[in-house]
Amino acid sequence: MKITALKLLLCLSLGFLVLSCGSSSNNDGDESPDFSDLPFDALLDGSVSYAIITLDEYDGDFEAYVIINIIEDHESVTMSIDGTSVELFGFGGSYFGDADLTPAQNLSLELTVDGSSTTGSITLPDMLQTSFPSEFDFNSDFTISWSIEDDPDYFVTQIDIDYDDDPVFDINLLNGNQRSHTFSQSIYSGLSWDDVWEVDVGVTAMNSQIIDGIVFIGAFDRYKWYPDDEEEQFARIEERAMPFARHRH
């Protein structure tokens, strides 16, 4: 399992950072999400400041990550959650940190940039349970489904296929009442495991608030990595590296 946060949150925050990855944003469901409540395109192209608190679960333990992006020129950034300071590290306008949080927790936030503070609150989504196919089939559509006790503001689904040419990346903003999403086989038509190094597929539950022009996001991530067998992955990497080794000798 990779540490994510939108790939939406890695792309969105660590880049993504979820966020300047090449992507497509598509809507799915009976009603289109209200984009007036979330500047999704601005998040994707990194043209808005944001603070993301994203929660993952590993073997029954919760891990929370803070990702901050400030687009304006500045010298210092600090953040506190429920009165506790978050230790941040980073460079440029991007900052990262850890926190001790749980699903559905209501958070009081204070983000301070060069002495100017923005305060507010956001609620982390409830526990997100997901169902991913056991294998990735390049010849079929790919459907993921999930369950959650209370609807978040949005869901984001993404698929990232890493292969020798340009990676395939598709990201979708969905309503908070959605419980499944299907990626069309046309996205990866013509690809196979002979070409592909790995496939990451994920869904993120998100709540958002915009305060003083800064987008605050509380998120819960679920991702699956194909192939999920490490021996199979290493064998594939070794096999694909052999032609290069033979060429060098």
Disulfide bonds with the S-S distance in Angstrom:
Cys11-Cys21 2.02
